């Protein structure tokens, strides 16, 4: 692993610090992805709008190793990078997986599902037509419907809505 090469890393952070860490990363000019969604809650008869992380306690940074290591000290926040079980180093998320993941999360929270991470392995597929063109992942069935799952190794999976079989090609 080159220490000056930028990679995507995933890290666990303390609950409800995602927004503060996002502000720090923006101020420092460190590329990151911490998706938020707008939720509405009723409180004392009033409808309140709040921003909350799509995935609690998880952030993604795209930087070199030494900058990643310095983030906890510089920011003052607890940032625990997810490690690869085989290499015992920070888990590197391939750019294509991260791009596909960011696209699915940003596309629309109304069509995004985060299924059980213990899904059975399926065929590797690429979407060749429709809104998700170019997305690569595993073909699975959820409630009888075909979906494409993008996995971030060692973390979790994100699934599309139903995709017709003719929109897919086997890789």
Helices and strands as residue ranges (DSSP letters): E 7-13, H 18-28, E 31-33, E 36-43, E 46-53, E 58-63, H 65-75, E 79-81, E 92-93, H 95-107, E 124-127, E 136-142, E 145-152, E 156-159, G 165-167, E 168-170
